[in-house]
Amino acid sequence: MPIRPARAYRHFSGAAYTRREFIKGVPGIRVTFFDMGNQKGDFPVEMSLISKEGGQIRHNALEAARIAANRLLEVKAGKDNYHFKIRVYPHHVLRENPMAMGAGADRISDGMRMAFGRPIGTAARISSGQKLMTVRIGKDFAAIAKEALRRAGLKLPLPSRLVVERGEELLR
């Protein structure tokens, strides 16, 4: 079954569904790394991607944003010249009640009877103003870090903005 668009899962209501010990068949998260680059480096500039509104970000969207940002940073700045960190984790288990379509579907599908749904993936619940990703980098590569975070923000279903937290005076 194909994946639904982000708008189907972007907004949430109700409590989070996170108790994996009671849930059978939860697919693993797609995000492979949460810390990339030189984790021990001392970098003067720090900038973050911050969410403008609350919602949910699916694990495959987080991975797409991670790949987009990390690839640009790795190619242009080099592995030892930055530290890139994803600050959210997809704990919330998403469920879907698959409805059969087509001829004979009424014999296969139960409709809304017992419509709790099967686990189809995970998502990170985000509040407004929360940091999604952070890059620490040298001032020589600050423009590249801005572009990397901009590209990452395009992959996410929620509107976001870039904030320079440390080293703003070095960028002038």
PAVODO-788425 format. One line per field, with one value per atom (N, C-alpha, C): residue in three letters; atom name; z, x, y. Coordinates in pm, 1 decimal, decimal comma. Atoms other than C-alpha are relative to their C-alpha. Layout:
<sites>
r = (ala/...)
a = (CA/...)
z = (Z/...)
x = (X/...)
y = (Y/...)
</sites>
This chain:
<sites>
r = (met/met/met/pro/pro/pro/ile/ile/ile/arg/arg/arg/pro/pro/pro/ala/ala/ala/arg/arg/arg/ala/ala/ala/tyr/tyr/tyr/arg/arg/arg/his/his/his/phe/phe/phe/ser/ser/ser/gly/gly/gly/ala/ala/ala/ala/ala/ala/tyr/tyr/tyr/thr/thr/thr/arg/arg/arg/arg/arg/arg/glu/glu/glu/phe/phe/phe/ile/ile/ile/lys/lys/lys/gly/gly/gly/val/val/val/pro/pro/pro/gly/gly/gly/ile/ile/ile/arg/arg/arg/val/val/val/thr/thr/thr/phe/phe/phe/phe/phe/phe/asp/asp/asp/met/met/met/gly/gly/gly/asn/asn/asn/gln/gln/gln/lys/lys/lys/gly/gly/gly/asp/asp/asp/phe/phe/phe/pro/pro/pro/val/val/val/glu/glu/glu/met/met/met/ser/ser/ser/leu/leu/leu/ile/ile/ile/ser/ser/ser/lys/lys/lys/glu/glu/glu/gly/gly/gly/gly/gly/gly/gln/gln/gln/ile/ile/ile/arg/arg/arg/his/his/his/asn/asn/asn/ala/ala/ala/leu/leu/leu/glu/glu/glu/ala/ala/ala/ala/ala/ala/arg/arg/arg/ile/ile/ile/ala/ala/ala/ala/ala/ala/asn/asn/asn/arg/arg/arg/leu/leu/leu/leu/leu/leu/glu/glu/glu/val/val/val/lys/lys/lys/ala/ala/ala/gly/gly/gly/lys/lys/lys/asp/asp/asp/asn/asn/asn/tyr/tyr/tyr/his/his/his/phe/phe/phe/lys/lys/lys/ile/ile/ile/arg/arg/arg/val/val/val/tyr/tyr/tyr/pro/pro/pro/his/his/his/his/his/his/val/val/val/leu/leu/leu/arg/arg/arg/glu/glu/glu/asn/asn/asn/pro/pro/pro/met/met/met/ala/ala/ala/met/met/met/gly/gly/gly/ala/ala/ala/gly/gly/gly/ala/ala/ala/asp/asp/asp/arg/arg/arg/ile/ile/ile/ser/ser/ser/asp/asp/asp/gly/gly/gly/met/met/met/arg/arg/arg/met/met/met/ala/ala/ala/phe/phe/phe/gly/gly/gly/arg/arg/arg/pro/pro/pro/ile/ile/ile/gly/gly/gly/thr/thr/thr/ala/ala/ala/ala/ala/ala/arg/arg/arg/ile/ile/ile/ser/ser/ser/ser/ser/ser/gly/gly/gly/gln/gln/gln/lys/lys/lys/leu/leu/leu/met/met/met/thr/thr/thr/val/val/val/arg/arg/arg/ile/ile/ile/gly/gly/gly/lys/lys/lys/asp/asp/asp/phe/phe/phe/ala/ala/ala/ala/ala/ala/ile/ile/ile/ala/ala/ala/lys/lys/lys/glu/glu/glu/ala/ala/ala/leu/leu/leu/arg/arg/arg/arg/arg/arg/ala/ala/ala/gly/gly/gly/leu/leu/leu/lys/lys/lys/leu/leu/leu/pro/pro/pro/leu/leu/leu/pro/pro/pro/ser/ser/ser/arg/arg/arg/leu/leu/leu/val/val/val/val/val/val/glu/glu/glu/arg/arg/arg/gly/gly/gly/glu/glu/glu/glu/glu/glu/leu/leu/leu/leu/leu/leu/arg/arg/arg)
a = (N/CA/C/N/CA/C/N/CA/C/N/CA/C/N/CA/C/N/CA/C/N/CA/C/N/CA/C/N/CA/C/N/CA/C/N/CA/C/N/CA/C/N/CA/C/N/CA/C/N/CA/C/N/CA/C/N/CA/C/N/CA/C/N/CA/C/N/CA/C/N/CA/C/N/CA/C/N/CA/C/N/CA/C/N/CA/C/N/CA/C/N/CA/C/N/CA/C/N/CA/C/N/CA/C/N/CA/C/N/CA/C/N/CA/C/N/CA/C/N/CA/C/N/CA/C/N/CA/C/N/CA/C/N/CA/C/N/CA/C/N/CA/C/N/CA/C/N/CA/C/N/CA/C/N/CA/C/N/CA/C/N/CA/C/N/CA/C/N/CA/C/N/CA/C/N/CA/C/N/CA/C/N/CA/C/N/CA/C/N/CA/C/N/CA/C/N/CA/C/N/CA/C/N/CA/C/N/CA/C/N/CA/C/N/CA/C/N/CA/C/N/CA/C/N/CA/C/N/CA/C/N/CA/C/N/CA/C/N/CA/C/N/CA/C/N/CA/C/N/CA/C/N/CA/C/N/CA/C/N/CA/C/N/CA/C/N/CA/C/N/CA/C/N/CA/C/N/CA/C/N/CA/C/N/CA/C/N/CA/C/N/CA/C/N/CA/C/N/CA/C/N/CA/C/N/CA/C/N/CA/C/N/CA/C/N/CA/C/N/CA/C/N/CA/C/N/CA/C/N/CA/C/N/CA/C/N/CA/C/N/CA/C/N/CA/C/N/CA/C/N/CA/C/N/CA/C/N/CA/C/N/CA/C/N/CA/C/N/CA/C/N/CA/C/N/CA/C/N/CA/C/N/CA/C/N/CA/C/N/CA/C/N/CA/C/N/CA/C/N/CA/C/N/CA/C/N/CA/C/N/CA/C/N/CA/C/N/CA/C/N/CA/C/N/CA/C/N/CA/C/N/CA/C/N/CA/C/N/CA/C/N/CA/C/N/CA/C/N/CA/C/N/CA/C/N/CA/C/N/CA/C/N/CA/C/N/CA/C/N/CA/C/N/CA/C/N/CA/C/N/CA/C/N/CA/C/N/CA/C/N/CA/C/N/CA/C/N/CA/C/N/CA/C/N/CA/C/N/CA/C/N/CA/C/N/CA/C/N/CA/C/N/CA/C/N/CA/C/N/CA/C/N/CA/C/N/CA/C/N/CA/C/N/CA/C/N/CA/C/N/CA/C/N/CA/C/N/CA/C/N/CA/C/N/CA/C/N/CA/C/N/CA/C/N/CA/C/N/CA/C/N/CA/C/N/CA/C/N/CA/C/N/CA/C/N/CA/C/N/CA/C)
z = (0,0/0,0/0,0/7,2/-94,9/125,9/-117,9/167,7/-22,5/9,0/239,7/5,5/-5,9/199,8/143,7/-134,0/498,3/61,4/-54,5/532,7/76,5/-70,1/653,1/144,7/-133,4/962,6/66,3/-51,1/1011,3/132,3/-121,9/1278,5/86,4/-88,6/1585,1/106,1/-114,2/1860,8/86,6/-91,2/2166,1/49,4/-61,2/2363,2/-99,7/85,7/2202,7/21,8/-2,7/2122,6/-9,9/-1,1/2228,9/69,3/-79,6/2441,9/-89,4/95,5/2205,2/58,1/-57,9/2453,4/-15,0/18,5/2395,9/-146,5/140,4/2020,5/-80,4/82,1/1780,2/-142,6/141,0/1438,4/-33,2/31,4/1463,3/-91,7/87,2/1167,0/65,0/-55,0/1260,2/-58,0/50,1/1224,3/-110,3/115,2/904,4/28,3/-29,0/1063,9/45,6/-29,5/1064,3/98,4/-90,6/1246,4/54,1/-59,1/1483,2/21,9/-12,8/1519,7/-117,2/114,5/1211,0/3,7/6,1/1143,8/118,7/-108,4/1406,8/130,1/-122,3/1742,6/107,8/-104,0/1949,1/-37,9/47,1/1744,4/74,0/-61,9/1884,0/-112,5/111,3/1637,1/52,3/-53,5/1687,7/-39,3/49,0/1489,2/23,9/-21,9/1589,7/-50,6/52,6/1401,9/2,9/-14,4/1436,2/-92,1/72,4/1235,4/104,8/-104,1/1452,9/-65,2/52,5/1393,2/33,2/-22,2/1350,8/61,9/-56,7/1449,4/42,2/-50,4/1624,7/-100,9/89,2/1450,3/12,1/3,2/1358,0/-124,0/113,4/1135,3/-6,6/15,1/1001,2/-9,7/-2,9/1029,8/-137,7/133,2/652,7/-43,5/29,8/625,4/75,4/-76,7/902,5/-68,2/67,6/716,4/-129,8/123,8/388,0/30,0/-38,7/562,8/46,1/-47,3/730,5/-117,4/116,3/400,0/-79,3/78,2/219,9/64,6/-69,4/484,6/13,5/-26,4/566,1/-127,0/124,8/202,7/-41,9/37,4/134,6/94,0/-97,0/455,9/-22,9/16,3/391,1/-125,1/126,6/28,8/1,7/7,9/70,9/115,4/-115,5/423,7/40,3/-43,4/481,2/133,6/-117,6/751,6/133,9/-126,8/1016,9/33,6/-18,6/982,9/45,8/-47,9/1122,4/95,0/-80,1/1373,1/-23,0/34,2/1264,8/89,2/-95,4/1517,8/-25,6/6,5/1480,3/143,0/-139,7/1800,7/34,0/-27,6/1767,8/-30,5/19,6/1787,3/-25,9/30,9/1628,9/93,4/-97,5/1933,5/-32,0/17,0/1832,4/-112,5/99,5/1650,0/-73,2/83,4/1360,6/-37,8/34,6/1288,8/-119,7/114,7/979,9/-12,6/25,9/914,2/-150,8/146,0/555,6/-51,3/58,7/355,3/-137,5/130,3/61,7/-101,0/106,0/-265,8/-115,6/119,9/-579,5/17,4/0,3/-664,9/107,3/-104,0/-380,5/129,5/-119,1/-121,9/122,7/-114,4/93,8/75,5/-67,5/170,1/76,9/-61,5/268,1/115,2/-96,3/458,2/101,9/-105,9/788,6/18,8/-14,8/744,8/130,8/-124,6/1077,1/122,3/-112,8/1293,1/45,7/-58,6/1525,8/-75,7/88,7/1339,1/73,3/-75,1/1574,5/-91,7/97,0/1290,9/31,1/-12,3/1229,0/0,1/3,4/1295,7/-139,5/134,3/973,1/2,9/-6,7/1094,8/130,2/-119,8/1354,5/-38,3/22,6/1391,4/125,9/-111,5/1608,7/20,4/-31,2/1785,1/32,1/-7,7/1757,4/54,9/-46,1/1948,0/-68,6/63,0/1819,9/70,2/-56,0/1867,9/39,4/-37,6/1916,2/-103,9/89,4/1770,5/-65,0/73,9/1499,4/-31,7/36,8/1384,0/35,8/-34,7/1488,8/-73,5/63,5/1300,6/73,7/-52,3/1467,4/-106,6/114,1/1211,6/14,0/4,5/1147,9/-81,8/67,8/1021,3/-150,6/144,2/680,8/-74,5/64,1/609,1/48,1/-55,5/773,8/-108,2/108,7/441,3/-49,0/41,0/351,8/101,5/-104,3/685,9/-12,2/19,4/622,5/-115,5/116,4/281,8/31,7/-37,1/428,1/84,5/-82,9/692,7/-78,9/86,3/431,7/-81,8/78,2/216,3/87,6/-91,7/518,2/32,2/-31,7/600,8/-111,4/112,8/251,7/0,9/-4,3/320,3/112,0/-116,3/638,2/-25,3/26,3/645,7/75,9/-80,0/899,3/-41,1/29,9/835,5/107,0/-94,2/992,9/-34,5/22,4/1029,4/53,8/-40,0/1073,3/99,5/-102,6/1383,9/26,9/-37,6/1441,9/149,9/-145,7/1812,6/56,6/-52,4/1855,6/-119,3/102,8/1649,6/-105,5/98,0/1476,7/-34,9/23,2/1518,6/-94,2/90,2/1325,1/-144,5/135,5/1021,4/-70,8/61,1/963,8/-72,2)
x = (84,2/0,0/89,1/-85,4/145,8/-11,0/-4,9/240,4/-92,1/89,4/-12,7/80,0/-72,5/83,6/11,4/-29,1/217,1/-121,1/115,0/-105,1/-95,4/86,2/-279,1/44,4/-54,0/-55,2/59,9/-66,8/69,6/-58,1/64,5/-184,0/-42,9/37,1/-266,6/-97,0/86,6/-523,1/2,4/-2,5/-526,2/139,2/-127,1/-254,1/87,7/-94,9/58,7/-11,9/6,0/68,4/143,5/-144,4/419,9/43,3/-40,5/415,3/27,7/-36,8/600,7/-9,3/6,6/597,2/-139,2/134,9/220,0/-43,0/35,6/228,5/79,5/-69,1/308,0/13,6/-20,2/458,1/25,5/-33,1/583,2/122,1/-117,8/813,6/110,0/-113,2/1161,1/7,7/-10,5/1244,3/105,1/-89,2/1416,2/122,1/-111,7/1645,3/118,5/-113,7/1987,8/98,1/-94,1/2200,3/-64,9/49,0/2116,4/112,8/-118,7/2473,2/91,8/-87,6/2687,8/111,8/-113,7/3022,3/92,9/-97,8/3283,5/-69,9/75,7/3106,7/83,8/-86,6/3407,3/61,7/-59,4/3500,7/-53,0/38,4/3490,6/-31,7/42,6/3288,1/-63,9/48,8/3212,0/-144,3/133,4/2885,0/-95,6/103,4/2568,3/-133,1/130,9/2237,8/-95,4/101,0/1912,0/-117,4/126,0/1601,2/-110,1/102,1/1299,8/-138,0/135,4/937,9/-84,0/87,9/688,6/-133,1/126,6/388,3/12,4/-2,2/310,4/-56,9/50,6/242,1/82,7/-74,2/389,9/87,1/-89,4/684,6/28,6/-22,3/702,1/149,1/-140,2/1026,3/64,5/-60,7/1076,8/25,4/-25,6/1048,4/123,5/-120,8/1308,2/125,4/-115,6/1541,2/31,3/-22,0/1492,0/66,2/-59,8/1574,2/144,4/-135,9/1878,9/94,2/-83,7/2013,6/28,9/-17,4/1957,9/100,8/-89,5/2136,9/140,7/-131,1/2416,6/82,2/-74,6/2509,8/65,4/-57,4/2558,6/114,8/-104,7/2758,0/124,3/-112,9/2977,3/80,5/-68,9/3055,8/69,2/-54,0/3109,8/94,6/-81,3/3255,0/99,4/-88,4/3413,7/-47,1/52,0/3341,4/47,5/-57,9/3564,6/-32,3/20,6/3438,9/-140,2/134,1/3084,4/-47,8/73,3/2858,8/-147,5/142,4/2499,5/-76,9/74,5/2245,0/-149,9/145,8/1880,2/-50,5/40,2/1702,7/-136,2/129,7/1369,7/9,3/0,3/1295,2/-143,3/136,3/993,3/-48,1/52,3/833,5/-142,0/143,2/466,9/-25,3/32,8/332,6/-127,2/114,4/99,6/-77,4/84,1/-194,8/-87,8/87,0/-407,4/-92,3/97,0/-722,9/-12,8/1,1/-667,2/-136,5/130,4/-988,8/22,6/-11,5/-1017,8/-87,5/73,5/-1128,4/-21,2/22,4/-1274,4/-110,9/107,7/-1508,7/24,0/-10,8/-1576,6/59,4/-63,4/-1429,8/-88,4/90,5/-1741,1/13,5/-19,2/-1663,2/132,3/-132,6/-1301,0/8,0/-15,7/-1328,8/-114,0/100,0/-1510,0/-49,4/41,4/-1550,1/48,3/-39,2/-1553,8/-11,4/7,1/-1608,6/141,6/-131,9/-1306,1/111,1/-87,1/-1127,2/118,2/-113,0/-830,1/119,1/-106,3/-579,3/127,0/-128,7/-247,9/111,9/-113,4/88,8/60,0/-57,6/226,9/130,6/-121,8/513,3/7,4/-16,4/635,7/12,5/-8,5/633,1/51,2/-43,8/792,1/-105,3/94,9/548,4/78,1/-74,0/665,1/-91,4/73,5/554,2/54,6/-40,9/574,8/124,2/-122,6/920,1/103,3/-94,5/1094,8/112,0/-114,3/1442,5/-10,5/6,8/1439,0/139,3/-136,0/1802,7/93,8/-100,7/2120,8/129,0/-131,3/2445,7/96,9/-112,3/2768,5/108,2/-91,0/3023,7/93,7/-92,1/3319,0/-58,5/59,0/3251,3/23,3/-25,9/3402,7/-112,2/101,9/3123,2/-141,7/130,7/2830,5/-106,4/97,3/2661,9/-45,1/33,7/2674,3/-95,3/88,3/2514,2/-140,5/131,7/2232,4/-74,3/60,9/2167,9/-41,1/32,0/2177,2/-126,8/119,7/1917,4/-123,2/110,8/1702,7/-51,3/38,3/1705,6/-68,6/62,7/1622,3/-142,3/132,3/1326,5/-100,7/89,1/1183,9/-54,2/42,2/1156,8/-100,2/85,6/952,2/-140,7/137,5/570,6/-43,3/36,0/569,8/84,8/-81,9/681,4/107,8/-111,4/1017,9/78,7/-86,6/1268,5/138,0/-138,8/1643,2/39,0/-43,6/1790,8/148,4/-140,7/2158,4/7,4/0,0/2210,5/131,3/-131,5/2581,2/88,5/-94,0/2841,2/-56,8/60,9/2613,3/92,4/-91,6/2871,9/114,0/-105,5/3124,3/-45,5/53,4/2895,4/-10,5/13,2/2887,8/124,9)
y = (-117,3/0,0/124,1/-118,8/340,5/85,6/-87,0/595,4/120,4/-115,4/869,0/128,9/-126,8/1235,7/51,9/-52,4/1430,0/69,5/-72,7/1631,4/-91,8/93,8/1314,2/-20,8/25,4/1298,7/123,1/-119,1/1656,2/49,2/-48,8/1756,0/-117,0/108,9/1549,6/47,8/-26,6/1528,1/-123,7/113,3/1310,1/-31,9/38,8/1141,3/-74,2/70,7/999,7/-150,4/146,2/627,8/-49,7/25,0/529,8/-127,5/115,7/213,8/-120,5/104,3/-19,5/-140,8/134,1/-307,5/-61,8/49,8/-335,5/-2,5/-12,3/-277,3/-102,4/99,2/-559,1/51,8/-30,5/-497,3/144,5/-139,0/-139,1/1,4/-6,9/-68,1/82,4/-74,2/53,3/139,9/-137,6/421,2/5,9/-10,9/527,4/86,1/-89,8/785,9/-85,1/87,5/619,8/61,6/-68,1/880,1/126,4/-123,9/1163,0/100,4/-84,9/1301,9/-27,7/17,1/1361,5/102,6/-90,0/1522,7/-18,4/0,8/1609,2/40,4/-27,0/1578,1/68,3/-55,2/1685,7/134,5/-124,5/1993,1/122,1/-126,5/2347,0/98,4/-83,5/2554,2/127,7/-127,8/2925,9/34,2/-35,7/2941,4/-116,9/101,9/2755,3/53,3/-40,2/2771,2/-118,5/104,5/2578,5/25,6/-4,7/2500,2/-14,2/-4,6/2589,7/-5,6/14,9/2488,8/122,7/-114,7/2773,5/-40,8/46,7/2560,7/-145,8/136,8/2235,1/-98,1/104,2/1906,6/-125,9/125,8/1571,0/-4,3/21,3/1486,6/-149,3/143,2/1131,5/-31,6/39,5/937,6/5,1/-6,3/921,9/144,5/-141,1/1302,7/48,6/-34,8/1340,8/-53,4/58,9/1106,0/73,4/-75,5/1294,5/134,2/-128,0/1623,6/-19,7/30,7/1467,5/-22,5/30,1/1335,9/126,8/-122,8/1668,3/93,7/-92,5/1873,1/-58,0/60,5/1629,6/-14,4/16,2/1566,8/130,7/-129,7/1937,8/37,3/-33,1/1988,4/-85,6/91,3/1684,0/32,0/-26,1/1772,7/136,5/-136,7/2149,2/34,6/-38,9/2176,5/-108,1/108,6/1835,1/-56,7/70,7/1579,3/55,8/-45,1/1738,3/145,0/-143,9/2096,7/38,5/-32,6/2071,4/-109,1/98,4/1897,0/24,8/-9,7/1831,6/-96,2/81,9/1704,3/14,3/0,6/1603,1/-5,5/-16,7/1706,7/-60,8/62,3/1521,6/-148,8/144,8/1149,7/-45,6/44,6/976,0/-111,4/95,7/806,6/-44,8/23,9/828,1/-100,9/102,9/519,3/40,7/-35,5/600,9/-125,9/114,5/371,3/35,7/-20,1/322,9/-119,4/106,1/123,7/-13,6/8,7/5,1/-43,4/30,3/10,3/-61,3/65,4/-230,5/73,1/-68,5/-72,8/-96,9/78,7/-224,2/-102,0/98,2/-510,2/-106,2/102,2/-753,0/49,9/-55,5/-517,0/-9,9/5,3/-537,5/-132,9/128,5/-903,1/-3,8/1,3/-825,8/98,4/-108,3/-498,1/0,1/-10,6/-448,4/142,3/-139,1/-74,1/58,9/-65,4/109,3/-92,1/92,0/-198,4/-35,0/29,5/-246,4/75,5/-77,3/36,8/62,8/-55,2/80,3/26,4/-21,5/43,1/-75,7/68,3/-129,1/102,8/-92,9/39,8/7,4/-17,7/187,3/78,2/-78,6/404,5/77,0/-81,4/651,4/146,9/-143,7/1027,5/68,7/-83,8/1294,2/107,9/-107,0/1526,4/126,1/-125,8/1885,2/108,3/-116,9/2192,5/124,9/-124,2/2546,8/55,7/-55,5/2698,6/-103,8/105,9/2362,3/-10,9/19,6/2304,8/-137,0/125,6/2040,2/-53,7/36,9/2036,6/113,1/-100,1/2214,8/-30,1/12,3/2277,2/90,2/-78,0/2387,7/-4,7/-5,5/2506,0/119,5/-113,5/2738,2/113,7/-115,7/3090,4/-0,9/8,1/3008,3/-71,8/82,2/2761,0/32,2/-35,2/2944,1/11,6/-12,6/3021,0/-137,9/137,4/2650,7/-62,4/53,8/2559,8/58,8/-62,9/2809,2/-65,8/64,6/2656,1/-143,4/138,0/2303,7/-6,5/-1,3/2387,3/45,4/-42,5/2564,5/-118,4/118,1/2250,5/-104,5/95,3/2034,4/43,5/-51,4/2259,6/-23,1/25,2/2205,5/-142,3/140,4/1832,1/-27,6/20,9/1878,6/53,6/-42,2/1911,8/124,6/-117,2/2198,0/119,7/-118,1/2556,7/17,9/-15,3/2633,1/125,4/-116,0/2914,6/-30,0/18,8/2938,7/107,9/-94,6/3101,2/-21,9/6,9/3180,3/25,0/-8,0/3112,5/53,2/-40,4/3173,4/37,4/-40,4/3356,0/91,6/-88,7/3601,6/118,4/-112,2/3876,4/-39,1/46,0/3661,0/-0,9/10,1/3646,1/134,4/-132,9/4021,8/41,4)
</sites>
